[in-house]
Amino acid sequence: MQAYNQKSIEQTIIDAIEISRLSDIPVLFMSNPGLGKTTILKRYADHCDMHLETLIGSRFTPEEIAGYQVNNGGDHLTHLSPEWFSRIQEKASQGIKTLLFIDELSTCSDFVQGSLLSLIFDRTIGSGKFLPKDCLIVAAANYARNLPSSMNIMAPTLNRFIIVNLNDNYTAFDMMQEFLSEPASPLYPEEKYHLSQNEKEDFMEKFRNIWKEIFLKYSDTESKLGIININHQNLDGLYSESEDCIYNFISGRSLSYLSRSLMAYIQLGLYNHNILHKCIDGLVGAGSCQFSEEQGKRYRETLYFFFEKLTGESNSVRGTFQPLVHDISKDIASFFSNRENSSFLQTDSSKQLLEIVSEIRNTFTAEKVAISCRSTVGCAKFVSDMDSISELQMYIGRLGLSKNIYNVLTRVCIDWYGFYCQIMKIPCNFNTRFAMQVTGFVRTCFIRRNTGTGIQYSKAALIRSITTMGPKFSLYSLSENEIFCGVQNKSMFIKDEDIEVLCYNKNKSCFIPVKDLFALEMSNQGKINAA
């Protein structure tokens, strides 16, 4: 298995189309404008030797979609196929497959949307003529916040798609890495495994048992977990009120779609949890639309856990061992893949974890991070590594693999991301970035040092954080490959009498020695920002 760039928009689109192709479920890509969906689909079609036919919903009338009824002088009307449909038929006669891309679905009038939906789901135009069986259909739309309030997609329509949100968890740094640097070649997955009838039946039995457990877990009306009640669904605003991500609701159709898409995921041999999570979100992520924001988040994390395990079990006997290559993001992806391999021993798992932690410690030094921040590519790589480390930290915490390594990775996320934000002079929000409840501050300071040959000054970042593991001060040099201090006991913060920490005092407009670090903390409590 090759490593995936799980956050790449192009890789997400490619994997989603392949899942759609194998499962025969239409896919709807939701995003903000300007992510290059049409360009990516053109590259996909070229790679697969397919004809790309694009219908932009806002530019067509219902007749241009479904065809025209005309009187040719006889006693009945004759149906004329639209030009785009004739092109698809002509390509099919030449043995060329078509990728039919229906763009701007949310900007169509109700009449055009009705014609498009008949085309998408029934695969037919007004005369009853069908699209070729090998014609792939994908649709795209923008979020409601990008459009006038009159634009809408009805909830029952959304429930007929695998909704794939392209913008969720996609940051400005991810965009820089994908669009402002030499892009990595995407992987085009192919069907690797054919599931026998017995394997499909075994999968469906496990799938049903998971949902029995979920429905029981979310049946208590008094529970803080929330409730799933499929008989009392409130679907108002499913599209119009969605800001960053559209989660689909549970129905008989969406449960069936989810089972088919998961089997397609297995058949393709995918280990891309990013696309797996997006399929779950876009098919059943809203439950019965009765969760609070926090309850919904926990519910989806529960689904991720169950279905990662289910798809991992199905692939484990076919998995291959992935060695480490000394690239943090790739090595963490390899570790996840190996964990899903039944032949991967616990001792091997522990060994790889220790190797990854050692690699992290060697990579994240003040000097190396400062150098990385001098270029766009370096910044993107840093953020990508931090995302991978955060994913590993959550994975270890969820499975309870190693408390010590979990603590190390938590510290890495807090200290080095704070350090990075200090250098880049950008807001530092651990809750948004890593879903960590962290308070504290990041502040510029100077270190005054008596070297014996004179006084030297160096710029530093002072990070004070409080997490569930307790308070901690960390002091990092911005100019030398040296960590001056990083301890939890304030009385032990500065042991070397020849080192003095200076912080800027706005009232006196000068740098002064820091004598009471807790007093410094109290003046900034609850604020996390770069000074």
Beta strands, then each sheet from edge to edge (+ up, - down):
strand 1: 27-31
strand 2: 51-56
strand 3: 68-70
strand 4: 78-80
strand 5: 98-103
strand 6: 136-142
strand 7: 162-165
strand 8: 439-450
strand 9: 455-467
strand 10: 470-477
strand 11: 483-485
strand 12: 499-505
strand 13: 510-513
sheet 1: 2+ 5+ 6+ 1+ 7+
sheet 2: 3+ 4-
sheet 3: 11+ 10- 9+ 8- 12+ 13-
end
